């Protein structure tokens, strides 16, 4: 059994057509057919059912597919490690940051990796959870630090280092509401409210605490994925920011009654059963140092 045969098998299973798979693999269709037939002969079972011009994975083929992908991932990791050693570097780490973690982790991560000189290459990416998860599964990112409430359960993901961070309403120190010792939710409605896209759980909490008028569709005036931009707007205007407390130490927390009582839950997301890059140790240490309220 050869890695090339496994690549042919995975490629064919993903497109379901010998002709399309052959074009994507840059080989001829007869060569692909021979490769798959040789793999089936070696394994002793059919990997695909041929139904007219269509093909479908057999039950055995579905079992083999998961293991084949894992073997190819491991082979890719070994090749990347060897390339890094040949080029005189320890490796590359691609990290995706959700809007909340990006606000308070971007600079610490850059500083931590810069302290290592040219030993490790760090690439940061920002975006919504769905896009970042897609890039993680495509192996263009090694790890994500995102809101865990936005991560659907999946057996191919590993989640660890979860941290809860308290959400609250924030304003600039000179804001008209900053002088008040006690506020009702209705007092906020005289001002624009800014936030990143909210999870369904936070939306439900808002409605439960403050009534239908607190539904995000009615409440939010300024919605943007880039949290640092929202912090800047709240720092220079009368806009009120709804965010985790730790993202804006220069803003003042509003004493709302009842308090919001909601938390964002951030954590590290990687692909399960994938060997971690050596540079992941640096990322984990940075999270221990900076990912807290």
Secondary structure as a PSIPRED ss2 file (coil, helix, strand):
# PSIPRED VFORMAT (PSIPRED V4.0)

   1 X C   1.000  0.000  0.000
   2 X C   1.000  0.000  0.000
   3 X H   0.000  1.000  0.000
   4 X H   0.000  1.000  0.000
   5 X H   0.000  1.000  0.000
   6 X H   0.000  1.000  0.000
   7 X H   0.000  1.000  0.000
   8 X H   0.000  1.000  0.000
   9 X H   0.000  1.000  0.000
  10 X H   0.000  1.000  0.000
  11 X H   0.000  1.000  0.000
  12 X H   0.000  1.000  0.000
  13 X H   0.000  1.000  0.000
  14 X H   0.000  1.000  0.000
  15 X H   0.000  1.000  0.000
  16 X C   1.000  0.000  0.000
  17 X C   1.000  0.000  0.000
  18 X H   0.000  1.000  0.000
  19 X H   0.000  1.000  0.000
  20 X H   0.000  1.000  0.000
  21 X H   0.000  1.000  0.000
  22 X H   0.000  1.000  0.000
  23 X H   0.000  1.000  0.000
  24 X H   0.000  1.000  0.000
  25 X H   0.000  1.000  0.000
  26 X C   1.000  0.000  0.000
  27 X C   1.000  0.000  0.000
  28 X C   1.000  0.000  0.000
  29 X H   0.000  1.000  0.000
  30 X H   0.000  1.000  0.000
  31 X H   0.000  1.000  0.000
  32 X H   0.000  1.000  0.000
  33 X H   0.000  1.000  0.000
  34 X H   0.000  1.000  0.000
  35 X H   0.000  1.000  0.000
  36 X H   0.000  1.000  0.000
  37 X H   0.000  1.000  0.000
  38 X H   0.000  1.000  0.000
  39 X H   0.000  1.000  0.000
  40 X H   0.000  1.000  0.000
  41 X H   0.000  1.000  0.000
  42 X H   0.000  1.000  0.000
  43 X H   0.000  1.000  0.000
  44 X C   1.000  0.000  0.000
  45 X C   1.000  0.000  0.000
  46 X C   1.000  0.000  0.000
  47 X C   1.000  0.000  0.000
  48 X E   0.000  0.000  1.000
  49 X E   0.000  0.000  1.000
  50 X E   0.000  0.000  1.000
  51 X E   0.000  0.000  1.000
  52 X C   1.000  0.000  0.000
  53 X C   1.000  0.000  0.000
  54 X E   0.000  0.000  1.000
  55 X E   0.000  0.000  1.000
  56 X E   0.000  0.000  1.000
  57 X E   0.000  0.000  1.000
  58 X C   1.000  0.000  0.000
  59 X H   0.000  1.000  0.000
  60 X H   0.000  1.000  0.000
  61 X H   0.000  1.000  0.000
  62 X H   0.000  1.000  0.000
  63 X H   0.000  1.000  0.000
  64 X H   0.000  1.000  0.000
  65 X H   0.000  1.000  0.000
  66 X H   0.000  1.000  0.000
  67 X H   0.000  1.000  0.000
  68 X H   0.000  1.000  0.000
  69 X H   0.000  1.000  0.000
  70 X H   0.000  1.000  0.000
  71 X H   0.000  1.000  0.000
  72 X H   0.000  1.000  0.000
  73 X H   0.000  1.000  0.000
  74 X H   0.000  1.000  0.000
  75 X H   0.000  1.000  0.000
  76 X H   0.000  1.000  0.000
  77 X H   0.000  1.000  0.000
  78 X H   0.000  1.000  0.000
  79 X H   0.000  1.000  0.000
  80 X H   0.000  1.000  0.000
  81 X H   0.000  1.000  0.000
  82 X H   0.000  1.000  0.000
  83 X H   0.000  1.000  0.000
  84 X H   0.000  1.000  0.000
  85 X H   0.000  1.000  0.000
  86 X H   0.000  1.000  0.000
  87 X C   1.000  0.000  0.000
  88 X C   1.000  0.000  0.000
  89 X C   1.000  0.000  0.000
  90 X C   1.000  0.000  0.000
  91 X E   0.000  0.000  1.000
  92 X E   0.000  0.000  1.000
  93 X E   0.000  0.000  1.000
  94 X E   0.000  0.000  1.000
  95 X E   0.000  0.000  1.000
  96 X E   0.000  0.000  1.000
  97 X E   0.000  0.000  1.000
  98 X C   1.000  0.000  0.000
  99 X H   0.000  1.000  0.000
 100 X H   0.000  1.000  0.000
 101 X H   0.000  1.000  0.000
 102 X H   0.000  1.000  0.000
 103 X H   0.000  1.000  0.000
 104 X H   0.000  1.000  0.000
 105 X H   0.000  1.000  0.000
 106 X H   0.000  1.000  0.000
 107 X H   0.000  1.000  0.000
 108 X H   0.000  1.000  0.000
 109 X H   0.000  1.000  0.000
 110 X H   0.000  1.000  0.000
 111 X H   0.000  1.000  0.000
 112 X H   0.000  1.000  0.000
 113 X H   0.000  1.000  0.000
 114 X H   0.000  1.000  0.000
 115 X C   1.000  0.000  0.000
 116 X C   1.000  0.000  0.000
 117 X C   1.000  0.000  0.000
 118 X C   1.000  0.000  0.000
 119 X C   1.000  0.000  0.000
 120 X E   0.000  0.000  1.000
 121 X E   0.000  0.000  1.000
 122 X E   0.000  0.000  1.000
 123 X E   0.000  0.000  1.000
 124 X E   0.000  0.000  1.000
 125 X E   0.000  0.000  1.000
 126 X E   0.000  0.000  1.000
 127 X C   1.000  0.000  0.000
 128 X C   1.000  0.000  0.000
 129 X H   0.000  1.000  0.000
 130 X H   0.000  1.000  0.000
 131 X H   0.000  1.000  0.000
 132 X H   0.000  1.000  0.000
 133 X H   0.000  1.000  0.000
 134 X H   0.000  1.000  0.000
 135 X H   0.000  1.000  0.000
 136 X H   0.000  1.000  0.000
 137 X H   0.000  1.000  0.000
 138 X C   1.000  0.000  0.000
 139 X C   1.000  0.000  0.000
 140 X C   1.000  0.000  0.000
 141 X C   1.000  0.000  0.000
 142 X C   1.000  0.000  0.000
 143 X E   0.000  0.000  1.000
 144 X E   0.000  0.000  1.000
 145 X E   0.000  0.000  1.000
 146 X E   0.000  0.000  1.000
 147 X E   0.000  0.000  1.000
 148 X H   0.000  1.000  0.000
 149 X H   0.000  1.000  0.000
 150 X H   0.000  1.000  0.000
 151 X C   1.000  0.000  0.000
 152 X C   1.000  0.000  0.000
 153 X C   1.000  0.000  0.000
 154 X C   1.000  0.000  0.000
 155 X C   1.000  0.000  0.000
 156 X C   1.000  0.000  0.000
 157 X E   0.000  0.000  1.000
 158 X E   0.000  0.000  1.000
 159 X E   0.000  0.000  1.000
 160 X E   0.000  0.000  1.000
 161 X E   0.000  0.000  1.000
 162 X E   0.000  0.000  1.000
 163 X E   0.000  0.000  1.000
 164 X E   0.000  0.000  1.000
 165 X E   0.000  0.000  1.000
 166 X E   0.000  0.000  1.000
 167 X E   0.000  0.000  1.000
 168 X E   0.000  0.000  1.000
 169 X E   0.000  0.000  1.000
 170 X E   0.000  0.000  1.000
 171 X E   0.000  0.000  1.000
 172 X C   1.000  0.000  0.000
 173 X C   1.000  0.000  0.000
 174 X C   1.000  0.000  0.000
 175 X C   1.000  0.000  0.000
 176 X H   0.000  1.000  0.000
 177 X H   0.000  1.000  0.000
 178 X H   0.000  1.000  0.000
 179 X H   0.000  1.000  0.000
 180 X C   1.000  0.000  0.000
 181 X C   1.000  0.000  0.000
 182 X C   1.000  0.000  0.000
 183 X E   0.000  0.000  1.000
 184 X C   1.000  0.000  0.000
 185 X H   0.000  1.000  0.000
 186 X H   0.000  1.000  0.000
 187 X H   0.000  1.000  0.000
 188 X H   0.000  1.000  0.000
 189 X C   1.000  0.000  0.000
 190 X C   1.000  0.000  0.000
 191 X C   1.000  0.000  0.000
 192 X C   1.000  0.000  0.000
 193 X E   0.000  0.000  1.000
 194 X E   0.000  0.000  1.000
 195 X E   0.000  0.000  1.000
 196 X C   1.000  0.000  0.000
 197 X C   1.000  0.000  0.000
 198 X C   1.000  0.000  0.000
 199 X C   1.000  0.000  0.000
 200 X H   0.000  1.000  0.000
 201 X H   0.000  1.000  0.000
 202 X H   0.000  1.000  0.000
 203 X H   0.000  1.000  0.000
 204 X H   0.000  1.000  0.000
 205 X H   0.000  1.000  0.000
 206 X H   0.000  1.000  0.000
 207 X H   0.000  1.000  0.000
 208 X H   0.000  1.000  0.000
 209 X H   0.000  1.000  0.000
 210 X H   0.000  1.000  0.000
 211 X C   1.000  0.000  0.000
 212 X H   0.000  1.000  0.000
 213 X H   0.000  1.000  0.000
 214 X H   0.000  1.000  0.000
 215 X C   1.000  0.000  0.000
 216 X H   0.000  1.000  0.000
 217 X H   0.000  1.000  0.000
 218 X H   0.000  1.000  0.000
 219 X H   0.000  1.000  0.000
 220 X C   1.000  0.000  0.000
 221 X C   1.000  0.000  0.000
 222 X E   0.000  0.000  1.000
 223 X E   0.000  0.000  1.000
 224 X C   1.000  0.000  0.000
 225 X C   1.000  0.000  0.000
 226 X C   1.000  0.000  0.000
 227 X H   0.000  1.000  0.000
 228 X H   0.000  1.000  0.000
 229 X H   0.000  1.000  0.000
 230 X H   0.000  1.000  0.000
 231 X H   0.000  1.000  0.000
 232 X H   0.000  1.000  0.000
 233 X H   0.000  1.000  0.000
 234 X H   0.000  1.000  0.000
 235 X H   0.000  1.000  0.000
 236 X H   0.000  1.000  0.000
 237 X C   1.000  0.000  0.000
 238 X C   1.000  0.000  0.000
 239 X C   1.000  0.000  0.000
 240 X E   0.000  0.000  1.000
 241 X E   0.000  0.000  1.000
 242 X E   0.000  0.000  1.000
 243 X E   0.000  0.000  1.000
 244 X E   0.000  0.000  1.000
 245 X H   0.000  1.000  0.000
 246 X H   0.000  1.000  0.000
 247 X H   0.000  1.000  0.000
 248 X C   1.000  0.000  0.000
 249 X C   1.000  0.000  0.000
 250 X C   1.000  0.000  0.000
 251 X C   1.000  0.000  0.000
 252 X E   0.000  0.000  1.000
 253 X E   0.000  0.000  1.000
 254 X C   1.000  0.000  0.000
 255 X C   1.000  0.000  0.000
 256 X E   0.000  0.000  1.000
 257 X C   1.000  0.000  0.000
 258 X C   1.000  0.000  0.000
 259 X C   1.000  0.000  0.000
 260 X C   1.000  0.000  0.000
 261 X C   1.000  0.000  0.000
 262 X C   1.000  0.000  0.000
 263 X E   0.000  0.000  1.000
 264 X E   0.000  0.000  1.000
 265 X E   0.000  0.000  1.000
 266 X E   0.000  0.000  1.000
 267 X E   0.000  0.000  1.000
 268 X E   0.000  0.000  1.000
 269 X E   0.000  0.000  1.000
 270 X E   0.000  0.000  1.000
 271 X E   0.000  0.000  1.000
 272 X C   1.000  0.000  0.000
 273 X C   1.000  0.000  0.000
 274 X C   1.000  0.000  0.000
 275 X C   1.000  0.000  0.000
 276 X C   1.000  0.000  0.000
 277 X C   1.000  0.000  0.000
 278 X C   1.000  0.000  0.000
 279 X C   1.000  0.000  0.000
 280 X H   0.000  1.000  0.000
 281 X H   0.000  1.000  0.000
 282 X H   0.000  1.000  0.000
 283 X H   0.000  1.000  0.000
 284 X H   0.000  1.000  0.000
 285 X H   0.000  1.000  0.000
 286 X H   0.000  1.000  0.000
 287 X H   0.000  1.000  0.000
 288 X H   0.000  1.000  0.000
 289 X H   0.000  1.000  0.000
 290 X H   0.000  1.000  0.000
 291 X C   1.000  0.000  0.000
 292 X C   1.000  0.000  0.000
 293 X C   1.000  0.000  0.000
